[in-house]
Amino acid sequence: MAAHVGRRVERLKALASLDDLAALPLFARVPRPVVLPATVFEVRFADAERGFLVPKEKAVAAEAARLALESGASVVAVWVERNFHAGDWDHLETVRAVLPDTPLIARDVVVDPWQLARARAAGADGIELLPELLGPLLPAFTASARGLGLTPVVWTDGVPVPLPGA
């Protein structure tokens, strides 16, 4: 999965540089702190093992926004990873538009620091990092996320937990 995500990120980086991301309107927005524990609603349309959890035509930004808005949760986690979870950056951007004051966590398989800037540019307040994937790079990715104003989190037993010092 990480190799596939890495190839996708390289394609996306060719379309939008870090300077391009920094110029997007939501990048200028100051991220809110993600205070956990909290009631967290997850916008997820597919699972790597089970495939689509909804009809494919429902895995769109408008549906992500509708679900998030109706959840009433104090924090919303939005999958942006496309190939294994049917997410997209426009899902996060659309949820941000309907929930301007709710902390949002971008859920992605982060393999490149570019993804941290992309999360900020999409309106995220937090970003999921995978310790088992990043290994010794985890402290550097954690510091980079914090440097962008994002709260780095990990999922433990199905619950987001801020990384130490977050």
C-alpha positions as CSV (number, residue, x, y, z in Angstrom):
1,M,0.0,0.0,0.0
2,A,2.8,2.5,0.9
3,A,4.5,2.0,-2.4
4,H,1.2,2.6,-4.3
5,V,0.6,5.7,-2.2
6,G,4.1,6.9,-2.8
7,R,3.6,6.7,-6.6
8,R,0.3,8.6,-6.3
9,V,1.9,11.3,-4.2
10,E,4.7,11.7,-6.8
11,R,2.0,12.3,-9.5
12,L,0.2,14.8,-7.2
13,K,3.4,16.7,-6.4
14,A,4.0,17.2,-10.1
15,L,0.6,18.9,-10.3
16,A,1.0,21.1,-7.1
17,S,4.3,22.2,-5.6
18,L,4.7,23.2,-2.0
19,D,4.5,26.9,-3.2
20,D,1.2,26.1,-5.0
21,L,-0.2,24.5,-1.9
22,A,0.9,27.5,0.3
23,A,-1.0,29.8,-2.1
24,L,-4.3,28.0,-1.6
25,P,-6.9,29.9,0.5
26,L,-7.3,27.2,3.2
27,F,-3.5,27.1,3.8
28,A,-3.8,30.6,5.2
29,R,-6.4,29.4,7.7
30,V,-4.9,28.9,11.2
31,P,-5.5,25.3,12.2
32,R,-7.5,24.7,15.4
33,P,-6.0,22.4,18.0
34,V,-7.4,18.9,17.9
35,V,-8.3,18.2,21.5
36,L,-8.6,14.5,22.3
37,P,-10.3,12.5,23.6
38,A,-13.4,13.7,21.9
39,T,-16.4,12.4,20.0
40,V,-14.8,11.6,16.6
41,F,-16.8,10.8,13.5
42,E,-15.0,9.1,10.6
43,V,-15.8,9.8,7.0
44,R,-14.8,6.6,5.2
45,F,-16.2,5.1,2.1
46,A,-14.0,2.0,1.6
47,D,-11.7,-0.3,3.5
48,A,-8.5,-1.9,2.2
49,E,-9.7,-5.4,3.2
50,R,-13.5,-5.1,2.6
51,G,-13.6,-2.8,-0.4
52,F,-16.4,-0.3,-0.8
53,L,-18.6,0.2,2.3
54,V,-21.1,2.3,0.3
55,P,-22.2,2.2,-3.3
56,K,-19.3,3.6,-5.4
57,E,-21.5,6.6,-6.6
58,K,-21.9,7.7,-2.9
59,A,-18.2,8.1,-2.4
60,V,-18.2,11.8,-3.3
61,A,-17.4,15.1,-1.5
62,A,-21.1,16.1,-1.1
63,E,-21.8,12.8,0.7
64,A,-18.8,13.3,2.9
65,A,-20.0,16.7,3.9
66,R,-23.6,15.5,4.5
67,L,-22.4,12.7,6.8
68,A,-20.0,14.9,8.7
69,L,-22.6,17.6,9.1
70,E,-25.2,15.2,10.4
71,S,-22.8,13.4,12.8
72,G,-22.8,16.2,15.3
73,A,-19.3,15.1,16.4
74,S,-16.8,17.4,18.0
75,V,-14.0,16.2,15.7
76,V,-14.3,14.7,12.2
77,A,-11.7,12.5,10.6
78,V,-11.9,12.4,6.8
79,W,-10.1,9.8,4.7
80,V,-8.3,11.4,1.8
81,E,-6.5,8.3,0.6
82,R,-8.1,7.4,-2.7
83,N,-7.2,3.9,-3.8
84,F,-7.8,1.9,-0.6
85,H,-10.3,4.1,1.2
86,A,-12.1,5.9,-1.6
87,G,-11.2,9.3,-0.1
88,D,-10.0,12.5,-1.8
89,W,-8.7,15.9,-0.8
90,D,-11.9,17.5,-2.1
91,H,-13.8,15.5,0.5
92,L,-11.8,17.2,3.2
93,E,-12.2,20.6,1.6
94,T,-16.0,20.2,1.2
95,V,-16.3,19.1,4.9
96,R,-14.3,22.1,5.9
97,A,-16.7,24.3,4.0
98,V,-19.8,23.0,5.9
99,L,-18.0,22.7,9.3
100,P,-15.8,25.8,9.4
101,D,-15.3,25.6,13.2
102,T,-15.0,21.8,13.7
103,P,-11.5,20.3,14.0
104,L,-10.8,18.0,11.1
105,I,-8.2,15.2,10.9
106,A,-6.9,14.2,7.5
107,R,-6.5,10.4,7.4
108,D,-4.0,9.3,4.8
109,V,-1.1,6.9,4.4
110,V,1.5,9.6,4.9
111,V,4.8,8.7,3.1
112,D,6.0,12.2,2.1
113,P,6.1,15.6,3.8
114,W,4.2,17.0,0.8
115,Q,1.1,15.3,2.2
116,L,1.4,17.3,5.4
117,A,1.3,20.6,3.4
118,R,-1.6,19.2,1.3
119,A,-3.6,18.5,4.4
120,R,-3.1,22.0,5.6
121,A,-4.1,23.4,2.2
122,A,-7.3,21.3,2.4
123,G,-8.3,22.7,5.7
124,A,-7.1,20.0,8.1
125,D,-6.3,20.7,11.7
126,G,-4.7,17.3,12.3
127,I,-3.0,14.5,10.4
128,E,-2.8,10.8,11.0
129,L,0.7,9.4,11.0
130,L,1.5,5.7,11.0
131,P,4.4,4.8,13.3
132,E,4.7,1.3,11.8
133,L,5.1,2.8,8.4
134,L,7.3,5.8,9.2
135,G,9.5,4.0,11.7
136,P,12.6,6.2,12.6
137,L,11.1,9.0,10.4
138,L,8.2,9.5,12.7
139,P,9.8,12.2,14.9
140,A,10.7,14.2,11.8
141,F,7.2,13.9,10.3
142,T,5.7,14.8,13.7
143,A,7.8,17.9,13.9
144,S,7.0,18.9,10.3
145,A,3.3,18.5,11.0
146,R,3.5,20.6,14.1
147,G,5.6,23.2,12.2
148,L,2.6,23.5,9.8
149,G,0.2,23.9,12.8
150,L,-1.3,20.4,12.4
151,T,-1.9,18.1,15.4
152,P,-0.2,14.8,14.6
153,V,-2.3,11.8,15.7
154,V,-2.1,8.0,15.7
155,W,-5.1,5.6,15.8
156,T,-4.9,3.2,18.8
157,D,-7.7,0.7,19.1
158,G,-9.9,2.6,16.7
159,V,-9.4,5.9,18.6
160,P,-7.3,8.9,17.6
161,V,-4.6,9.8,20.1
162,P,-2.3,12.8,19.8
163,L,1.4,12.0,19.5
164,P,3.4,12.9,22.6
165,G,4.1,16.7,22.8
166,A,1.1,17.4,20.5
